[in-house]
Amino acid sequence: MAEEPAAEIQLLRRQKTKLIEILSADADFVLQHADAGCLLSLHGYQQVKSCRVPSKKVTELLDLIIQRGPDAARGLLQLLKGQAMQETFPMLCFINDLQLNTLSSEIPGNRQQGDELKEIIPAKKICKKGPSLVNEKQLMTVARAIGRSWREIGRMALNISSVKLEQIEEDHSPHVERVFAMLRYWRTCQREEATAAHLHSLLSQDDWALPPESIDCLLETD
C-alpha cells in the first residue's frame, strides 16, 4: 500500500489553485523569497525563472517544491505565513488558519478530521475585516474600459513603476489582460486599502479620468 503524502504536501496540493491565483499577482517576488529560503535547487530556480507567464511560473514553483518533499513544503508554508508575504498578498491570510490544522492531520486516525476542519474554515469570513477588496469582476470591467493610456494611468493614478509596467507588458499579450494584470498588481500593493471606492476615486481624477459610466461598477454594493 502506497504511503500517504505528508500533511504539508497534502495541504499545498489542496490549496494549489487558490495559491496560483493569489501569488500570480507578483510571481517574481515569490520566486526570489523562495530562492532566498533555499527552497529550490539552482536548476529548479532557473527552470521557474524561465517561465514567462506568471501563473505558469507559480505553478512550476509549487510543483517543484512539492516534488522536493515535506521539508521544502513546510518551508514554503512558513514563508507564506511570514510578514513579507502576508503584507504583499493580503488574501493569503487564509493560510494561517489552514496551518493550525496540519498537526491534527499528521496523527494516524485524525487525518480525516483534520481535512474536515480545513474545509469548515470560512476563509472569506476570516479575511474580510472592514471594507471588502475590489473583486476580480470589477477589475475586469474596468480593464475593458481603459485604452491606450493604460501606462499613464498605471504611473500617474496607480503609482506603479515603469519597470513593473514593462514587465506586465512582456508577460501579457492581449491588451485587456495587461490592464487587468496592472489592476491586480495595484490591488496587491494596496493591501487593505484596495477597495472599490478607492480605485473609483483614483480613476476619476485629473487628465486620466475615465468616463463615469465605465467605472460605475466600482460603486455598486453587494
C-alpha positions as CSV (number, residue, x, y, z in Angstrom):
1,M,0.0,0.0,0.0
2,A,1.4,3.4,-1.0
3,E,2.5,5.7,1.8
4,E,0.3,8.7,2.5
5,P,1.9,12.0,1.4
6,A,3.0,14.3,4.3
7,A,0.4,16.7,5.7
8,E,2.3,19.7,4.3
9,I,2.3,18.3,0.8
10,Q,-1.4,17.4,1.1
11,L,-2.1,21.0,2.2
12,L,-0.2,22.5,-0.7
13,R,-2.0,20.3,-3.2
14,R,-5.4,21.1,-1.8
15,Q,-4.8,24.8,-2.0
16,K,-2.8,24.8,-5.2
17,T,-5.4,26.5,-7.4
18,K,-6.0,29.2,-4.8
19,L,-2.3,29.9,-4.3
20,I,-1.7,30.2,-8.0
21,E,-4.4,32.8,-8.3
22,I,-3.1,34.8,-5.4
23,L,0.6,34.6,-6.0
24,S,0.5,35.2,-9.7
25,A,0.0,38.9,-8.9
26,D,3.7,39.1,-8.3
27,A,5.3,35.7,-9.2
28,D,8.9,37.1,-9.2
29,F,8.5,38.3,-5.6
30,V,7.5,34.8,-4.5
31,L,10.3,33.2,-6.5
32,Q,13.0,35.4,-5.1
33,H,11.9,34.8,-1.5
34,A,11.7,31.0,-2.1
35,D,15.2,31.1,-3.5
36,A,16.4,33.1,-0.6
37,G,15.0,30.4,1.7
38,C,16.8,27.7,-0.2
39,L,13.5,26.0,-1.1
40,L,14.7,25.3,-4.7
41,S,17.8,23.8,-6.3
42,L,19.8,26.1,-8.6
43,H,18.4,24.1,-11.6
44,G,14.9,24.5,-10.2
45,Y,15.3,28.2,-9.7
46,Q,16.4,28.6,-13.3
47,Q,13.6,26.5,-14.5
48,V,11.0,28.6,-12.7
49,K,12.6,31.9,-13.7
50,S,12.5,30.9,-17.4
51,C,8.7,30.8,-17.3
52,R,7.3,34.0,-18.9
53,V,3.6,33.7,-17.8
54,P,3.2,34.5,-14.0
55,S,0.6,31.8,-13.4
56,K,2.8,29.2,-15.0
57,K,5.8,30.4,-13.0
58,V,3.9,29.9,-9.7
59,T,2.6,26.6,-10.9
60,E,6.1,25.4,-11.7
61,L,7.3,26.7,-8.3
62,L,4.7,24.8,-6.4
63,D,5.2,21.6,-8.3
64,L,9.0,21.7,-7.8
65,I,8.6,22.3,-4.1
66,I,6.0,19.5,-3.7
67,Q,8.4,17.2,-5.5
68,R,11.2,18.1,-3.1
69,G,9.3,16.6,-0.2
70,P,7.9,17.6,3.2
71,D,10.8,19.8,4.3
72,A,10.5,22.0,1.3
73,A,6.7,22.1,1.5
74,R,6.9,23.0,5.2
75,G,9.4,25.8,4.3
76,L,7.1,27.3,1.7
77,L,4.1,27.2,4.1
78,Q,6.3,29.0,6.7
79,L,7.3,31.5,4.0
80,L,3.7,32.2,3.1
81,K,2.8,32.9,6.7
82,G,5.7,35.4,7.0
83,Q,5.1,39.1,7.3
84,A,6.6,39.9,3.8
85,M,4.2,37.6,2.0
86,Q,1.2,38.4,4.2
87,E,1.6,42.1,3.6
88,T,2.2,41.7,-0.2
89,F,-0.6,39.3,-0.7
90,P,-3.4,40.1,1.8
91,M,-5.6,37.3,0.5
92,L,-3.0,34.8,1.9
93,C,-4.5,35.3,5.4
94,F,-6.4,32.0,4.9
95,I,-3.1,30.1,5.0
96,N,-2.5,30.8,8.7
97,D,-5.8,29.1,9.7
98,L,-5.1,26.1,7.5
99,Q,-1.8,25.6,9.1
100,L,-3.4,25.4,12.5
101,N,-4.9,22.0,11.5
102,T,-1.8,20.4,10.0
103,L,-0.7,18.7,13.2
104,S,-4.0,17.1,13.7
105,S,-3.9,15.7,10.2
106,E,-0.5,14.1,10.8
107,I,-1.7,11.9,13.7
108,P,-2.9,8.4,12.5
109,G,-6.7,8.3,12.6
110,N,-7.0,12.1,12.7
111,R,-6.2,12.9,9.1
112,Q,-9.8,12.8,8.0
113,Q,-10.8,15.0,10.9
114,G,-8.0,17.4,10.1
115,D,-9.2,17.6,6.4
116,E,-12.7,18.2,7.5
117,L,-11.6,21.1,9.7
118,K,-9.8,22.7,6.7
119,E,-12.9,22.5,4.7
120,I,-15.0,24.1,7.5
121,I,-12.9,27.2,8.0
122,P,-14.7,30.1,6.4
123,A,-11.8,31.8,4.6
124,K,-13.8,34.7,3.4
125,K,-15.2,35.4,6.8
126,I,-11.7,35.4,8.3
127,C,-10.2,37.7,5.6
128,K,-12.9,40.3,5.3
129,K,-12.3,42.8,8.0
130,G,-13.8,46.2,7.2
131,P,-14.4,47.3,3.6
132,S,-14.0,44.4,1.1
133,L,-11.3,44.5,-1.6
134,V,-12.3,45.3,-5.1
135,N,-13.2,42.0,-6.7
136,E,-12.0,40.3,-9.9
137,K,-15.2,41.0,-11.9
138,Q,-14.9,44.7,-11.1
139,L,-11.3,44.8,-12.1
140,M,-12.0,43.1,-15.5
141,T,-14.9,45.5,-16.1
142,V,-12.6,48.5,-15.5
143,A,-9.8,46.9,-17.6
144,R,-12.1,46.7,-20.6
145,A,-12.7,50.5,-20.3
146,I,-9.0,51.5,-20.2
147,G,-7.5,52.1,-23.6
148,R,-4.0,53.1,-24.9
149,S,-3.4,55.4,-21.9
150,W,-3.1,52.4,-19.6
151,R,0.6,53.0,-18.9
152,E,-0.1,56.7,-18.0
153,I,-2.9,55.6,-15.7
154,G,-0.6,53.0,-14.1
155,R,2.1,55.5,-13.4
156,M,0.1,58.6,-12.6
157,A,-3.1,57.3,-11.0
158,L,-2.0,53.9,-9.5
159,N,1.6,54.8,-8.7
160,I,3.1,51.8,-10.4
161,S,6.7,52.0,-11.6
162,S,7.6,52.0,-15.3
163,V,9.7,48.9,-14.8
164,K,6.8,46.9,-13.4
165,L,4.5,48.2,-16.3
166,E,7.1,47.0,-18.8
167,Q,7.2,43.6,-17.1
168,I,3.4,43.3,-17.2
169,E,3.5,44.2,-20.9
170,E,6.0,41.5,-21.6
171,D,4.1,38.9,-19.6
172,H,0.7,39.5,-21.1
173,S,-0.1,39.8,-24.8
174,P,-3.8,40.8,-25.1
175,H,-4.4,44.4,-24.1
176,V,-7.2,43.7,-21.7
177,E,-5.1,41.1,-19.9
178,R,-2.3,43.6,-19.5
179,V,-4.6,46.2,-17.9
180,F,-6.2,43.5,-15.8
181,A,-2.8,42.4,-14.5
182,M,-1.9,46.0,-13.8
183,L,-5.1,46.5,-11.7
184,R,-4.5,43.2,-9.9
185,Y,-0.9,44.3,-9.0
186,W,-2.3,47.6,-7.7
187,R,-4.7,45.7,-5.5
188,T,-1.9,43.5,-4.2
189,C,0.2,46.5,-3.4
190,Q,-2.6,48.5,-1.7
191,R,-3.5,45.5,0.6
192,E,-6.4,46.5,2.8
193,E,-6.7,49.9,1.0
194,A,-7.6,48.3,-2.3
195,T,-11.3,49.0,-2.0
196,A,-13.6,49.6,-5.0
197,A,-14.3,53.1,-3.7
198,H,-10.6,53.9,-3.5
199,L,-10.0,52.7,-7.1
200,H,-13.0,54.7,-8.3
201,S,-11.6,57.8,-6.7
202,L,-8.2,57.4,-8.3
203,L,-9.7,56.8,-11.8
204,S,-12.0,59.8,-11.5
205,Q,-9.2,62.4,-11.1
206,D,-7.2,64.7,-13.4
207,D,-6.5,64.2,-17.1
208,W,-6.7,60.4,-16.9
209,A,-10.2,60.3,-15.5
210,L,-12.3,57.6,-17.1
211,P,-16.0,58.1,-18.2
212,P,-18.2,57.7,-15.2
213,E,-20.3,55.0,-16.8
214,S,-17.2,52.8,-17.3
215,I,-16.3,52.7,-13.6
216,D,-19.8,52.9,-12.0
217,C,-19.4,49.2,-11.2
218,L,-17.0,50.2,-8.5
219,L,-19.7,52.0,-6.7
220,E,-22.1,49.0,-6.7
221,T,-22.6,47.3,-3.4
222,D,-23.4,43.6,-2.9
